[in-house]
Amino acid sequence: MKKTLKIEGMKCCNCERHAREALEAINGVTVEKVSHDENVAVIDCAEDVSEATLKAAIEEEAGYTFLGVE
């Protein structure tokens, strides 16, 4: 299941790396793309991952603002 996450606060490639690492730590998530220019992360979920889990990874682990799933 492919999902596009809207993320606010990423400014550079290091920000992309932090978001990628936080999302990849979730069991069943593969990160296809993280872009600070587009303020998105595109992921593929092998199993159903809740929006709350994704939000926690972005906000608590990476330190950015999760705006939702497109």
PyRosetta script that sets phi, psi and omega in degrees:
from pyrosetta import init, pose_from_sequence

init()
pose = pose_from_sequence("MKKTLKIEGMKCCNCERHAREALEAINGVTVEKVSHDENVAVIDCAEDVSEATLKAAIEEEAGYTFLGVE")
pose.set_psi(1, 117.2)
pose.set_omega(1, -179.2)
pose.set_phi(2, -88.1)
pose.set_psi(2, 135.9)
pose.set_omega(2, 178.4)
pose.set_phi(3, -134.6)
pose.set_psi(3, 143.9)
pose.set_omega(3, 174.1)
pose.set_phi(4, -111.4)
pose.set_psi(4, 120.1)
pose.set_omega(4, -178.5)
pose.set_phi(5, -100.1)
pose.set_psi(5, 133.4)
pose.set_omega(5, 175.1)
pose.set_phi(6, -91.7)
pose.set_psi(6, 126.1)
pose.set_omega(6, -175.2)
pose.set_phi(7, -130.7)
pose.set_psi(7, 133.7)
pose.set_omega(7, 178.3)
pose.set_phi(8, -111.6)
pose.set_psi(8, 141.2)
pose.set_omega(8, 173.8)
pose.set_phi(9, 111.6)
pose.set_psi(9, -9.1)
pose.set_omega(9, 177.7)
pose.set_phi(10, -77.7)
pose.set_psi(10, 132.4)
pose.set_omega(10, -175.6)
pose.set_phi(11, -118.7)
pose.set_psi(11, -18.1)
pose.set_omega(11, -173.0)
pose.set_phi(12, -155.4)
pose.set_psi(12, -175.9)
pose.set_omega(12, 179.8)
pose.set_phi(13, -65.1)
pose.set_psi(13, -33.2)
pose.set_omega(13, 176.7)
pose.set_phi(14, -65.3)
pose.set_psi(14, -36.6)
pose.set_omega(14, 176.3)
pose.set_phi(15, -62.5)
pose.set_psi(15, -42.7)
pose.set_omega(15, 178.0)
pose.set_phi(16, -59.4)
pose.set_psi(16, -42.4)
pose.set_omega(16, -179.6)
pose.set_phi(17, -63.4)
pose.set_psi(17, -42.7)
pose.set_omega(17, 178.9)
pose.set_phi(18, -61.4)
pose.set_psi(18, -44.9)
pose.set_omega(18, 179.5)
pose.set_phi(19, -64.4)
pose.set_psi(19, -42.9)
pose.set_omega(19, 179.7)
pose.set_phi(20, -60.2)
pose.set_psi(20, -47.4)
pose.set_omega(20, -178.8)
pose.set_phi(21, -63.4)
pose.set_psi(21, -39.4)
pose.set_omega(21, 179.3)
pose.set_phi(22, -64.8)
pose.set_psi(22, -41.1)
pose.set_omega(22, 179.9)
pose.set_phi(23, -72.4)
pose.set_psi(23, -39.2)
pose.set_omega(23, -179.8)
pose.set_phi(24, -67.3)
pose.set_psi(24, -19.1)
pose.set_omega(24, 177.4)
pose.set_phi(25, -73.8)
pose.set_psi(25, -12.4)
pose.set_omega(25, 178.4)
pose.set_phi(26, -82.5)
pose.set_psi(26, 126.9)
pose.set_omega(26, 179.5)
pose.set_phi(27, -60.6)
pose.set_psi(27, 126.3)
pose.set_omega(27, 176.8)
pose.set_phi(28, 92.8)
pose.set_psi(28, 3.0)
pose.set_omega(28, -179.1)
pose.set_phi(29, -107.8)
pose.set_psi(29, 130.4)
pose.set_omega(29, 172.4)
pose.set_phi(30, -117.3)
pose.set_psi(30, 127.9)
pose.set_omega(30, -179.1)
pose.set_phi(31, -90.7)
pose.set_psi(31, 123.4)
pose.set_omega(31, 177.9)
pose.set_phi(32, -91.3)
pose.set_psi(32, -35.6)
pose.set_omega(32, -175.1)
pose.set_phi(33, -161.9)
pose.set_psi(33, 140.8)
pose.set_omega(33, 169.7)
pose.set_phi(34, -132.3)
pose.set_psi(34, 127.9)
pose.set_omega(34, -177.5)
pose.set_phi(35, -132.8)
pose.set_psi(35, 120.1)
pose.set_omega(35, 175.2)
pose.set_phi(36, -75.8)
pose.set_psi(36, -24.4)
pose.set_omega(36, 177.2)
pose.set_phi(37, -69.0)
pose.set_psi(37, -38.8)
pose.set_omega(37, -178.2)
pose.set_phi(38, -96.2)
pose.set_psi(38, -8.8)
pose.set_omega(38, -177.5)
pose.set_phi(39, 57.6)
pose.set_psi(39, 43.7)
pose.set_omega(39, -179.9)
pose.set_phi(40, -138.8)
pose.set_psi(40, 160.6)
pose.set_omega(40, 166.9)
pose.set_phi(41, -132.5)
pose.set_psi(41, 131.4)
pose.set_omega(41, 177.1)
pose.set_phi(42, -107.1)
pose.set_psi(42, 122.9)
pose.set_omega(42, -177.5)
pose.set_phi(43, -126.1)
pose.set_psi(43, 160.0)
pose.set_omega(43, 172.8)
pose.set_phi(44, -121.0)
pose.set_psi(44, 124.8)
pose.set_omega(44, -178.4)
pose.set_phi(45, -102.4)
pose.set_psi(45, 121.4)
pose.set_omega(45, 178.2)
pose.set_phi(46, -71.7)
pose.set_psi(46, -27.5)
pose.set_omega(46, 178.1)
pose.set_phi(47, -138.2)
pose.set_psi(47, 170.4)
pose.set_omega(47, -177.6)
pose.set_phi(48, -67.9)
pose.set_psi(48, 114.9)
pose.set_omega(48, 178.5)
pose.set_phi(49, -111.7)
pose.set_psi(49, 128.2)
pose.set_omega(49, -175.9)
pose.set_phi(50, -71.5)
pose.set_psi(50, 154.8)
pose.set_omega(50, 176.8)
pose.set_phi(51, -63.7)
pose.set_psi(51, -33.0)
pose.set_omega(51, 178.2)
pose.set_phi(52, -63.5)
pose.set_psi(52, -38.0)
pose.set_omega(52, 178.4)
pose.set_phi(53, -66.8)
pose.set_psi(53, -42.7)
pose.set_omega(53, 178.5)
pose.set_phi(54, -64.8)
pose.set_psi(54, -43.2)
pose.set_omega(54, 179.0)
pose.set_phi(55, -60.9)
pose.set_psi(55, -44.6)
pose.set_omega(55, 179.7)
pose.set_phi(56, -61.2)
pose.set_psi(56, -40.9)
pose.set_omega(56, 179.7)
pose.set_phi(57, -63.3)
pose.set_psi(57, -45.9)
pose.set_omega(57, -178.0)
pose.set_phi(58, -69.6)
pose.set_psi(58, -45.2)
pose.set_omega(58, -174.1)
pose.set_phi(59, -83.4)
pose.set_psi(59, -44.7)
pose.set_omega(59, -174.8)
pose.set_phi(60, -85.8)
pose.set_psi(60, -39.9)
pose.set_omega(60, -177.4)
pose.set_phi(61, -86.1)
pose.set_psi(61, -44.4)
pose.set_omega(61, -175.6)
pose.set_phi(62, -94.5)
pose.set_psi(62, -26.7)
pose.set_omega(62, 177.2)
pose.set_phi(63, 88.6)
pose.set_psi(63, 22.2)
pose.set_omega(63, 179.2)
pose.set_phi(64, -113.3)
pose.set_psi(64, 173.1)
pose.set_omega(64, -179.2)
pose.set_phi(65, -96.9)
pose.set_psi(65, 123.5)
pose.set_omega(65, 178.8)
pose.set_phi(66, -88.1)
pose.set_psi(66, 120.1)
pose.set_omega(66, -178.2)
pose.set_phi(67, -99.5)
pose.set_psi(67, -9.4)
pose.set_omega(67, 177.5)
pose.set_phi(68, 130.1)
pose.set_psi(68, -178.1)
pose.set_omega(68, -179.8)
pose.set_phi(69, -108.3)
pose.set_psi(69, 130.8)
pose.set_omega(69, 177.3)
pose.set_phi(70, -83.7)
pose.dump_pdb("model.pdb")
